[in-house]
């Protein structure tokens, strides 16, 4: 639109003769009498009065507060259970394991954490791991990956991007997957057991698929050597990330969850926004309508403790949570809505008072006219 | 000789006809080196040559801090170690800005080059080896002898050597220099006249080998000091002998002159002033804010960098995932890099798009000015024109209007409207001149029209010869003047030194008393068809002290008559006792004064033969005197003759104002604008115009120099005391005349300000309380000085308006220069920022376009600051939660598109179309204009508030999503999309609140921006783009998931709403509180503006002026041979020269 205006103005100033129906006569410099040029475009000029402005505050307040209450209730209905298993405390079962600061200790350290669920979890349950004080949003960390490589590009596989430094090459071999994010992949494993009241220990099946985004799994991450069933061959000439125990092609036995498209790996690679975060670890699918997914009772969590966090004052957690339409438990949003709604309402009242004080005067002005 | 001349300051040496002497000393320059003395006559107003264009334009553009800043940003973004956003995000807009500006400057420069070339190639006749050949102006050189033809523009400052007229007189029109359209006389030295005209002129001129010693080139238009050394004689030179560049030779067949100053040395070019780049006040405030933002960004970056250093050292001391990532393992080096990264990351707070948009908006505003039909002048087919496109908002803040008079306020047409003869008033001034029924003057073969007076009764009286007084009245008008008649097509064409005289003689011609011709001793007049020849015995000249002139003639019948015309006070006190009609005439004078007409009294006296003989003897004696008091003696003699007069009548002349001038001035004054008049004209004329255009009220007290000087001088150190005295003065005034005071100054008096700079501020404080200030007899340079004075001592925006070359300097000096595209040369328009065809269009330009423009641009700037800062500052808060690592919270593509695609169009349309009140209301309630003068919308405080609001918004934009996403499974990309969404929503809601004038474009733009955000986000997150370049489009799928997530939506909406809540509250408060104010404004000014044109004027304030332009005795040239018959011309010249040297400017008093 701006371009059009410029063009016409050029004609205006440049005395360009217009060969219109009148023929090639020199145009008078008289400006055109159009609404646009005379700045008389038809326009809606809302005349706002206190009567139209003030209700807006009350209406917004009245909308926000119920939304907030709804959100708060929904959030409260979500059942959530969280265990910090960092093992800082001597009494903690994981204290021993946490003393090792190394990534590649030869012997995996396992700790067993018993806990009690006071309420039965009816629907599907999401199992998360949570990390604190872990700056997954640090720029140098976020940059330290090669999306081309992860997308299955053969060239990038063997020549990782510079961004991956210092995790691009190891012993003159390209690292696959390269970069600090991949290198620091979360490698604790959880196993959950239900301690039946009759004494048996039932392992609860944890599903490790469906935890990653569809686009990630199917578009963003792809194994090199398209459709090559032999991943080992596809990753020929690369080496595993320094901190990893196994190469990338041995992450899982299932071929559609191995290599770059391993869902645990994909979830890790989707970096968190803030230094305290959760990541989906497993899903405990609802099996039947009759039995709750996780009945009330005693449980045991067996953690293979590999991931060192104490070196940087980090914390590790395991979270079990049911979900609703708004995802996990999130009381903040509800409270925020209620607060802002109340502020709106309050402002409305204040403005109303101000209006009443001045309104009288404005009425008198009307009369004097 | 040389020594002497150096002592007297006459160091400029010009040798006639000696090219070889001057050529080697020609002024030359290479880069910044300059040498040589004499400038060539080439006009160079252009700046660039093909070689220098690129470096110069780049140099100029990078003087703008912003451009330099962007360049730095771009360079930094190319460094991979610190680049937090890709480099291409800055370079494309930067190159656009630079090239658009550069091309615009180039185009302007080309236009200047063309107009220069046109002037430089004007032809003129130069004497080359004994014959004149045509050359171009640019080939002229100091020492050349030129021949100037009639109606030719004079190409350089010349010494007049001789002319084709007797006594080597010549006439010049100085309209381009001082705005006066009447003719001025110049006369060559008698020595050169006698020697050079006696022989065939070309040979004599070629042999002329005089040496001129004079002052160094300067800008004083009305003085010249010099000597001509020729044939062993030393002759004094003064302004009378100089023809200035830019003046036009009139009524003279040829004039020969010697070039003294050429090119940049000429007085007119010295008066031109420098081209300065004008920036608006808003822009200046804004630039300060930009500097503030840059500094804050630097500070924030520094703090964040320190934070980063601390964080890095913490990371170093704890083995963790990040430890190997610390650059070089050195926290300080990391902090250093992070500093630059944050500067880049925060740079969108001050985006380059702002400057592009700013230019576009200015351009559109300028177009609107050009498109306005109400400012189109159909007679000349000229629309208004904004030549400088970047000043439009300044028009909304004008505090001082400094106006030229001639051609700007007045049409420079003097019309004979009324007269009073023998107590009878003829004509009616209440009828507009255009509406006057033309009288039937077909009986008069010499009638050429142009009389705007309808008085059939007068014609009857005259033709019937019923009233001897009326016959004498018109005889006086046709005889008592210094007009020259030139015959063209069987009719006399009058050339007058003063337009007043021309009007009087013209009126007499229309009514049958036709001045046919004059020779040295005779005046031929056709009286109702009878040709009579009067012998001219003496011409008693006009001076500004005498304020009258007389002629002594011998009638064909043999009687001696003295006809006298002059200001009423002077004439009335010289009347014979118990003169009839005196009372009625005085009443008529009052009436005329009320109608703002200029009046002159006309009187006659019959002189007895005896007294004439005696008088003429004494006159001849005293004229021969060489002493300085000759003037005084002459004056006394004249006084003896001009007494016992018999009053014939009064003439009333209307100085035609431009259409709508009084209304416009009244409206502008209501809008709080101070209107000053600066004119090269005389004080009387200026004051008269002041009254007639309602600048001064009838009861306005005029504060003249004497009084003002006292006030300014009074107790020297104590400005405070003098202030007290002033207030005394004002108190007295308030009681008497309602503080209506106007200051009247003349150029000479203004010159004192140069010596006493401390008076400036006192004067301005005084002037602020005055109704107006009139400055008369000011040179172009002084006009500019006054503008500078106002600029220096007030914070107001000044606007100069003028039409002639003499206004160029002040037009350039003022914040805003407006040129009236009038009859005079287009120089004013060439140098002006805005060109109008009529003075009255100024009200629309200021009150409508200026006001709107100011409002629009202020809104735009504030909104832009808000939107970009709130958007960019988020990174500071995010930095606290990502280890101060300069991680961006947005996708790079969002950063690139946000300012341009998602949020630019709606605010741009607001800046194009916003109208708080319509054009009609703006003119109806001029008080609304004061908002701009007080800078209510763009004050530093307002901008600071916007910034504060932006900081609040950035906090909200970060911390609400932070609360929602803390310790959840939401990833970085989802949060980025959420915050981006919230930022876009905030910007859109805010622009909705700003917009008060919803055209369909505004609605469309808001909708489009909204939709565009979603479309563009989806596109940049699409699979296809990712597959093409996986590293650049890593946000694949982020928005697909986010846009269907209710938490994201709820968060974004809550964030946006919370962000705009303060603005909304302020808006609501505004609505509640201003309803009252608006009604007040409406009720206060609802009565239509009343013009006090019909107001009575106090009896004592009757004005009369004898408006003869040059005080310097114009009659002398005409009758020099008659009245000074016995004097030796050479002596006379020398004496005059020395006299003039001692009191160079007294003539203008």
Interface residues (C-beta under 8 A of the other chain):
Chain A: X1 X2 X5 X6 X9 X12 X13 X28 X29 X30 X31 X32 X33 X37 X38 X39 X41 X42 X43 X44 X45 X46 X48 X49 X50 X53 X54 X56 X57 X60 X64 X67 X71 X101 X128 X130 X132 X134 X135 X136 X137 X138 X139 X140 X141 X142 X144 X146 X147 X148 X150 X151 X153 X161 X162 X166 X167 X180 X183 X184 X213 X214 X215 X216 X219 X220 X270 X271 X272 X273 X274 X275 X276 X277 X278 X279 X280 X311 X312 X313 X314 X325 X326 X327 X328 X330 X332 X333 X336 X337 X340 X343 X344 X347 X351 X354 X355 X358 X359 X361 X362 X365 X366 X368 X369
Chain B: X80 X84 X315 X318 X319 X320 X321 X322 X324 X325 X327 X341 X360 X363 X364 X367 X368 X370 X371 X372 X373 X376 X378 X381 X382 X383 X852 X881 X882 X883 X885 X886 X887 X888 X908 X913 X915 X919 X960 X962 X963 X964 X965 X966 X967 X968 X969 X970 X971 X972 X973 X974 X975 X976 X996 X997 X998 X999 X1000 X1001 X1002 X1023 X1026 X1027 X1030 X1031 X1034 X1036 X1037 X1040 X1041 X1045 X1046 X1047 X1050 X1051 X1054 X1057 X1058 X1061 X1064 X1065 X1067 X1068 X1069 X1071 X1072 X1073 X1075 X1076 X1079 X1080 X1083
